[in-house]
Amino acid sequence: MPNPNHLKYRAHVDGLRAVAILPVIFFHAGLGFTGGYVGVDVFFVISGYLIGGLILKELDGGKFRITEFWERRIRRILPALAVVVIASLVAGWFLFFPEDFKKLGQSTLAQALLSANFYFYKDASYFAQGVDMKPLLHTWSLAVEEQFYLFFPFVLIALKRFSRKSITPGILIMGVASFVLSVYCSHAHARANFYLLPMRAWELLVGSFLAAYPARQAAPRWASEGLSGLGLAGILYAVFFYTSETRFPGATALLPCLGAALIIWTNDHELSFVGKLLASRFMVFIGLISYSLYLWHWPVLVFYRYWSLAPISMVQGLLLVLVSFGLAILSWKFVETPFRKKALLKKPSQVFVFGATTTAALCLAGLVVFRVQGVPSRIPPAALEYLNGPAAASDVGPISDRELTVADARNGAFMELGDGNRNLPVDFLVWGDSHAKVLTPVLDALCRDHARRGVVAAHPQTAPLVGYASRGPWSLNGDSVPFNDAVVQFIRDHHVPDVLIVARWDYYMETDNGTADLHQGLVATRDALQKAGARVWIMRQVPKYPWDVPKALASAVLHGRHPEELGALAEDYRAELLREAPLFDGLEKNSTSLTLLDPAALFVDGSGRCRVAQNGKSLYYDSDHVNAAGAMMLRPLFEPIFGKVPDPHTLARGQN
């Protein structure tokens, strides 16, 4: 039988909520805590313990009513959540551009239908670039809990009717099955593993197991202190040493989840040192406001990033965290508490009417925003031109969406440039990552103009270097070396005379093995291609920015700034190129068949800034990839490959 004192108020559990929420908000604010996202897993364990324990107590007393359970869940979750969603829609109306506002409408609808985790599962990985511009991303975890508590009471009712003794092993069996599925999916279906209930249920069931099988008596003092400290150490290890690259959840989630379980279990009768620390007034207060703090902190960060169009500095992050605390305190005091303590909506019928009405209103608001395409009439036409014009993100030239595989490279199944006449020999190949792929418009035009057949061998985040293993999440799942070997073999077999190598070099300097290995890879690549008889052309990278260029240009219009003044200063761009210079040192020495191509002159305008726009059109489609217009601006840089000597005055003035 369960401990009769099981559900007495436990301050240390509220304090444990603080241990869960603080790493989450610091991680999201960029203030360290590289594994802070594990705080959500700690929340799941706490939730399973408290809510599972409440259901079990009422079942044992014959007092459980599903309508009363759902009434409590509505009071606890919906009021504060509805306020945050409405505030996000209002902020989005004034700050978001149409496409992003449309997506906010979609996520609002998904959240209202308890399916936010499915929506974001289909949309993007939790750690993908750009997710920090989705104000309701964090509601995926609420959807997981809501879905769990839709079916879990019925499971416990069924087990109880069969036998009270079957509840604990039943929870254990379900938890083990979910955990095994999570471990499998952490390798095979990582995104589904992160977002979806079947792979997350075991974390909630860990807490429910504690509720069904609590500590019968106090452990020896030394054991209680040691295990409680071990539990906290496990959580903190995950918080400080896990990263976005950690395979998570799955086996790695055991550490924070079992850490939370140990803290709860060892403090069931008498508080250890860790329990007393968690039960302190400061920690308990943070725990009490943790739900509102979780709801508010993410939209605050997202809307600030969207407004500033720049990464958040440490000082800004701290200030935004303080703002989030202020909003959380107000939300807890004036929204959460009155609803939970029945100062508002005293009758159950009123709660269900409120729930149905609020859900319907949010569904309608989200649907309308989605159906009217984010209400583009809110935005001045000049700003929309940067976002949606023929030189914006939607126009990247004749580029295939299909990503190449190692098998494609071995079979020579590359994207064609020119008029597509496969009877001609391949006498030009562009090899690189996504920065090579976006040059397709200008290279395709040059191939057509000079009646040459070219091909594109490109894959995202895969450095075009012999023997170099790229480590990005899109780097062919570790197959970058055989992919590049296959490209070189194709060049040998087809006697390709000209090879253009293009990449975002600084990315590999920052994420992979650093400058020395990159330089060694470039030397090996040069030697291999020259041995194959090819002339080698290596392009330095174009200017990059800390924000999405089309959105920044549109934002400049909204705020009365001159859009083209957003371009980087020429000296800053050249300083960045100088930082990358060691990569290319000595490559041209004693080589008559290697040429470095520097796009700097074509980007710098007469004012000493790098171009981001021309004639009211963006030259980029994100922060560092040029679009079709930007690619065409680079034509003089590539004309020597096709036998034409460019006008030096054109290069000098950068096509003013």
JOQUIPE-V977285 format. One record per pair of residues at least 12 apart in sequence whose ideal C-beta (glycine too) atoms are under 8 Angstrom apart, sorted by the first residue. I is the first residue (numbers start at 1). GAP is how many residues later the second one is. Records with the same first field share a line. If there is no record, write none. Layout:
# JOQUIPE-V977285
I->GAP ; GAP
This chain:
# JOQUIPE-V977285
1->59 ; 163
2->51 ; 54 ; 55 ; 58 ; 209 ; 210 ; 211 ; 212
3->211 ; 212 ; 213 ; 265
6->47 ; 51 ; 205 ; 208
7->46 ; 47 ; 50
10->257
11->267 ; 268 ; 273
12->251 ; 255 ; 259 ; 262 ; 263 ; 264 ; 266 ; 267
13->33 ; 36 ; 37 ; 251 ; 265 ; 274
14->264 ; 269 ; 270 ; 273 ; 274
15->262 ; 263 ; 264 ; 265 ; 268 ; 269 ; 271 ; 272
16->26 ; 30 ; 244 ; 247 ; 248 ; 262 ; 271
17->26 ; 29 ; 269 ; 270 ; 271 ; 273
18->260 ; 265 ; 266 ; 268 ; 269 ; 272
19->20 ; 23 ; 213 ; 216 ; 259 ; 264
20->19 ; 20 ; 22 ; 23 ; 26 ; 240 ; 270
21->18 ; 22 ; 265 ; 266 ; 269 ; 272 ; 273
22->17 ; 264
23->12 ; 13 ; 14 ; 15 ; 16 ; 216
24->12 ; 13 ; 15 ; 16 ; 270 ; 273
25->268 ; 269 ; 272 ; 296 ; 299
26->295
27->12
28->269 ; 270 ; 273
29->268 ; 272 ; 283 ; 288 ; 289 ; 291 ; 292
30->281 ; 282 ; 284 ; 287
31->283 ; 286 ; 287 ; 290
33->206 ; 207
34->206 ; 207 ; 208 ; 209 ; 210
35->203 ; 204 ; 205 ; 206 ; 207 ; 208 ; 211
36->203
37->89 ; 205 ; 211
38->197 ; 200 ; 201 ; 204 ; 210 ; 215 ; 217 ; 218
39->200 ; 217
40->101
41->162 ; 208 ; 212 ; 215 ; 216 ; 219
42->193 ; 214 ; 215 ; 217 ; 218
43->98 ; 247 ; 251
44->97 ; 100 ; 101 ; 156 ; 159 ; 160 ; 162 ; 163 ; 213
45->158 ; 159 ; 161 ; 162 ; 212 ; 215 ; 216 ; 219
46->161 ; 214 ; 218
47->98 ; 157 ; 160
48->155 ; 156 ; 157 ; 158 ; 159 ; 160 ; 161 ; 162 ; 163
49->158 ; 159 ; 161 ; 162 ; 215
50->157 ; 161
51->98 ; 157
52->100 ; 104 ; 119 ; 152 ; 155 ; 156 ; 159 ; 160
53->155 ; 157 ; 158
55->14 ; 97 ; 98 ; 101
56->100 ; 111 ; 155 ; 156
59->97 ; 98 ; 101
60->104
64->89 ; 93
66->87 ; 88
67->281
68->280
69->80 ; 84
71->277 ; 280 ; 281
73->73 ; 76
74->277 ; 278 ; 280 ; 281
75->264 ; 265 ; 267 ; 270 ; 276
76->215 ; 260 ; 264
77->65 ; 69
78->276 ; 277 ; 280 ; 281
79->256 ; 257 ; 260
80->211 ; 212 ; 215 ; 251 ; 252 ; 255 ; 256
81->30 ; 58 ; 61 ; 214
82->276 ; 280
83->248 ; 252
84->211 ; 212 ; 215 ; 247
85->23 ; 26 ; 27 ; 51 ; 277
86->276 ; 279
87->212
88->16 ; 20 ; 47 ; 48 ; 211 ; 215
89->15 ; 16 ; 19 ; 276 ; 280
91->44 ; 208 ; 212
92->12 ; 43 ; 211 ; 277
93->282 ; 285
95->208 ; 211 ; 212
96->210 ; 278
97->277 ; 282 ; 286 ; 290 ; 454 ; 457
98->275 ; 276 ; 277 ; 278 ; 280 ; 281 ; 286 ; 289
99->275 ; 288
100->33 ; 206 ; 274
101->268 ; 273 ; 274 ; 277
102->267 ; 268 ; 271 ; 272
103->20 ; 31 ; 271
104->30 ; 31 ; 32 ; 265 ; 270
105->260 ; 261 ; 262 ; 263 ; 264 ; 265 ; 266 ; 269
106->13 ; 260 ; 264
107->12 ; 13 ; 27 ; 28 ; 29 ; 30 ; 32 ; 259
108->28 ; 254 ; 257 ; 258 ; 261
109->253 ; 254 ; 257 ; 258 ; 261
110->33 ; 256
111->25 ; 28 ; 31 ; 32 ; 251 ; 255
112->247 ; 250 ; 251 ; 254
113->250
114->29 ; 32 ; 33 ; 36
115->28
116->20 ; 23 ; 24 ; 26 ; 27
117->23 ; 24 ; 26 ; 27 ; 30 ; 78 ; 79 ; 80
118->25 ; 77 ; 78
120->14 ; 17 ; 20 ; 75
121->19 ; 70 ; 71 ; 73 ; 74 ; 75
125->65 ; 66 ; 69 ; 348
126->14 ; 68 ; 69
127->117
132->169 ; 170 ; 173
133->169 ; 172 ; 173
134->168
135->163 ; 164 ; 167 ; 168
136->163
137->161 ; 165
138->156 ; 157 ; 160
140->55
144->51 ; 52 ; 53 ; 56
145->59
147->50
148->49 ; 53 ; 56
152->52 ; 56
155->15 ; 19
167->45
168->41 ; 44 ; 45
171->34 ; 37 ; 38 ; 41
172->37
174->27 ; 28 ; 31
175->26 ; 27 ; 30 ; 31 ; 33 ; 34
176->26
177->25
178->20 ; 21 ; 22 ; 23 ; 24 ; 27
179->23
181->17 ; 18
182->17 ; 18 ; 20 ; 67 ; 68 ; 71
183->67 ; 68
185->14 ; 65
186->61 ; 62 ; 63 ; 64 ; 65 ; 66
187->60 ; 63
190->57
193->56 ; 57
194->54 ; 55
199->50
200->49
203->46 ; 50 ; 54
206->51 ; 52 ; 54 ; 55
207->53 ; 54 ; 57
210->51 ; 54 ; 55
214->51 ; 54
215->50 ; 51 ; 53 ; 54
217->52
218->50 ; 51 ; 52
219->47
223->43
224->42 ; 43 ; 46 ; 48
225->47 ; 48 ; 49
227->35 ; 38 ; 39
228->34 ; 35 ; 38 ; 39 ; 44 ; 45 ; 46 ; 47
229->43 ; 44 ; 45
230->29 ; 32
231->27 ; 28 ; 29 ; 30 ; 31 ; 32 ; 35 ; 43
232->27 ; 31 ; 42
233->26
234->21 ; 22 ; 24 ; 25 ; 28
235->20 ; 21 ; 24 ; 25 ; 28
237->18
238->14 ; 17 ; 18 ; 21
239->17
263->12 ; 15
288->44
289->36 ; 39 ; 40 ; 42 ; 43
291->41 ; 45
292->35 ; 36 ; 37 ; 39 ; 40 ; 43 ; 44
293->31 ; 32 ; 35
295->33 ; 36
296->28 ; 31 ; 32 ; 35
297->23 ; 24 ; 27 ; 31
300->20 ; 23 ; 24 ; 27
301->19 ; 23
304->12 ; 16
309->237 ; 238 ; 239 ; 242 ; 243 ; 246
310->236 ; 237
311->235
379->175 ; 179
380->177 ; 178
382->175 ; 234
383->170 ; 171 ; 172 ; 174 ; 175
384->170
385->231 ; 232
386->164 ; 167 ; 168 ; 171 ; 177 ; 227 ; 230 ; 231 ; 232
387->163 ; 164 ; 167
389->227 ; 228 ; 229
390->227 ; 239
391->226 ; 227 ; 228 ; 236 ; 237 ; 238 ; 239
392->158 ; 225 ; 226 ; 229 ; 235
393->157 ; 225 ; 228 ; 229 ; 234
394->227
395->226 ; 232 ; 233 ; 234
396->42 ; 44 ; 45 ; 225 ; 229 ; 231 ; 232
397->41 ; 43 ; 44 ; 45 ; 47 ; 230 ; 231 ; 234
398->42 ; 43 ; 46
399->16 ; 38 ; 39 ; 41
400->15
403->56 ; 57 ; 71
404->53 ; 54 ; 55 ; 79
405->71 ; 74 ; 78
406->70 ; 73 ; 76 ; 77 ; 80
409->48 ; 74 ; 77 ; 78 ; 81
410->76 ; 79
412->43 ; 78 ; 82
414->15 ; 41 ; 42 ; 43 ; 76
415->25 ; 40 ; 41 ; 43
416->37 ; 38 ; 39 ; 40
417->13 ; 23 ; 26 ; 27 ; 30 ; 36 ; 37 ; 38 ; 39
418->26 ; 29 ; 30 ; 33 ; 34 ; 35 ; 36
419->28 ; 29 ; 32
421->32
422->31
424->28 ; 29
425->28 ; 69 ; 70
426->27 ; 28 ; 29 ; 68 ; 70
427->25 ; 26 ; 27 ; 69 ; 70 ; 71
428->15 ; 19 ; 24 ; 25 ; 26 ; 27 ; 68 ; 69 ; 70 ; 71 ; 72 ; 213 ; 214
429->25 ; 26 ; 27 ; 28 ; 58 ; 61 ; 62 ; 67 ; 69 ; 70 ; 71
430->13 ; 24 ; 25 ; 26 ; 27 ; 28 ; 69 ; 70 ; 71 ; 72
431->26 ; 27 ; 33 ; 56 ; 68 ; 69 ; 70 ; 71
432->25 ; 26 ; 32 ; 68 ; 69 ; 70 ; 71
433->25 ; 26 ; 27 ; 28 ; 29 ; 30 ; 31 ; 69 ; 70 ; 71 ; 74
434->24 ; 26 ; 27 ; 70 ; 191
435->67 ; 68 ; 69 ; 106 ; 107 ; 189 ; 190
436->20 ; 22 ; 28 ; 64 ; 65 ; 66 ; 67
437->19 ; 21 ; 23
438->183 ; 187 ; 188 ; 189 ; 192 ; 193
439->63 ; 187 ; 192 ; 195 ; 199
440->16 ; 191
441->187 ; 190 ; 191
442->189 ; 190 ; 192 ; 193 ; 196
443->13 ; 57 ; 195
445->187 ; 190
446->189 ; 192 ; 193 ; 195 ; 196
447->195
449->193
450->192 ; 193
452->190
457->30 ; 33
459->15 ; 16 ; 17 ; 21 ; 24
460->12 ; 14 ; 15
461->12 ; 13 ; 14 ; 46
462->12 ; 13 ; 14 ; 18 ; 21 ; 22
463->17 ; 40 ; 45 ; 49 ; 55 ; 58
464->20 ; 23 ; 37 ; 38 ; 39 ; 61
465->19 ; 53 ; 56 ; 57 ; 59 ; 60
466->18 ; 19 ; 22 ; 55 ; 58 ; 59 ; 62
467->14 ; 17 ; 54 ; 57
468->12 ; 13 ; 16 ; 44 ; 49 ; 50 ; 53
469->12 ; 43
470->38 ; 42
471->40 ; 41
472->35 ; 39 ; 40
488->37 ; 40 ; 41 ; 44
491->38 ; 41 ; 43
492->40
495->37 ; 38
496->36 ; 38
497->36 ; 37 ; 38
498->36 ; 37 ; 39 ; 143
499->30 ; 35 ; 36 ; 37 ; 38
500->37 ; 38 ; 39 ; 138 ; 141
501->24 ; 35 ; 36 ; 37 ; 38
502->36 ; 37
503->38
504->37 ; 40 ; 120
505->13 ; 35 ; 36 ; 75 ; 78
506->35 ; 38 ; 70 ; 73 ; 74
509->71 ; 74
515->67 ; 68
518->65
519->63 ; 64 ; 65 ; 66
522->16 ; 61 ; 62 ; 65
523->63 ; 64
526->61 ; 65 ; 68
530->61 ; 63 ; 64
534->59
535->58 ; 59 ; 60 ; 106
536->57 ; 58 ; 59
537->57 ; 58 ; 60 ; 104
538->46 ; 49 ; 56 ; 57 ; 58 ; 59
539->57 ; 58 ; 60 ; 98
540->37 ; 40 ; 44 ; 56 ; 57 ; 58 ; 59 ; 60
541->36 ; 39 ; 58 ; 83
542->57 ; 61 ; 82 ; 84 ; 88 ; 92
543->24 ; 25 ; 30 ; 33 ; 60 ; 67
544->32 ; 79 ; 80
545->21 ; 23 ; 67 ; 75 ; 78 ; 79
546->77
547->76
548->74 ; 75
549->17 ; 63 ; 64 ; 69 ; 70 ; 71 ; 72 ; 73 ; 74
550->68 ; 70 ; 71 ; 72
552->14 ; 60
553->13 ; 59 ; 60 ; 65
563->49 ; 50
564->41 ; 45 ; 47 ; 48 ; 49 ; 50
565->44
566->46 ; 47
567->38 ; 42 ; 43 ; 44 ; 45
568->41 ; 42
569->39 ; 40 ; 41
570->30 ; 34 ; 38 ; 39 ; 40
571->37
573->27 ; 30 ; 31 ; 37
574->26
577->21 ; 23
584->12
595->45
597->40 ; 41
599->35 ; 38
601->50 ; 51 ; 53
602->31 ; 32 ; 34 ; 35 ; 49 ; 52 ; 53
603->30 ; 51
604->50
605->49 ; 51
606->47 ; 50
611->22 ; 43
614->15 ; 19
617->12
618->12
619->14
633->22
636->14 ; 15 ; 19
637->14
